[in-house]
């Protein structure tokens, strides 16, 4: 090509800028242009395939990084939830402490002799009342009350 001539290849077509050329010289360049155009489309196809492979590799690495970050976040969340439960338990424990020395003995509360006699009397009267109700429902008659 001469000075000032530029040739652009788009697929199989050739565009020339800069002026007219003579027939024979131009035909030879057109053939070379077609061959170069085919070669360029092959290069473009190979470059596109290479770019697609790089994109796929980057997507795989990105997925791996995202998965690793998600795992770390889930672990951190689990640790924070555990800490939250422990601190809530500790706050509740401080608000409502369990006494170490329980005031009531294991056998039950300590009561006076009078209270014992009153409880026994109440239990007897309740039992007598229940017995009277049972007999009255069976015999369909009322028993006289003891005085």
Secondary structure, 3 states (H helix, E strand, C coil): CCCCCEEEEECCEEEEECCCCCHHHHHHHHHHHHHHHHHHHHHHHHHHHHHHHHHHHHHHHHHHHHHHHHHHHHHHHHHHHHHHHHHHHHHHHHHCCCCCCCCCECCECCCCHHHHHHHHHHHHHHHHHHHHHHHHHHHCCCCCCCC
